[in-house]
């Protein structure tokens, strides 16, 4: 409901950015009427929530496709990103935190504590942009976009190519996940 209300509070409507300066006002009014935007907000919400309960999330005005189709087409990449982020988190962050806890007061503990204290204040999106800039653009080690090369075929080559394309994204996810398990996150919360 919050998303619906915030969308209603925004100026304009979904058609504002799609129309040109010479568009006939009657066409705009017809589009608004067909989309139900002239109905009271509570009626629009009931219609929207009823459709959503039946799996109809509506149409994307910009992409001209059902929203559920757009979400579904991105679920595979979301699954891979989440899976690899969890693997990195469990494989690196948790053992590092356990090691720091077992060697409390040691040089290793202090290095990890300083690293976590410094990086905890940097938002994940800034780190992600730095990773893309350094490893993608400057060093050219990793691709900066896409999920797989179109010329790759076969299960294992495609899997390896997908992982290669997701490395920068995974570093960002791992960074965010690592912050959640760090000793300083326990101190802050």
Secondary structure, 3 states (H helix, E strand, C coil): CHHHHHHHHCCCCCCCCCCCCCCCHHHHHHHHHHHCCCCCHHHHHHHHHHHHHCCCCCECCCCCCEHHHHHHHHHHHHHHHHHHHHHHHHHHHHHHHHHHHHCCCCHHHHHHHHHHHHHHCCCHHHHHHHHHHHHHHHCCCCCCCCCCCCCCCCHHHHHHHHHHHHHHHHHHHHHHHHHHHCHHHHHHC
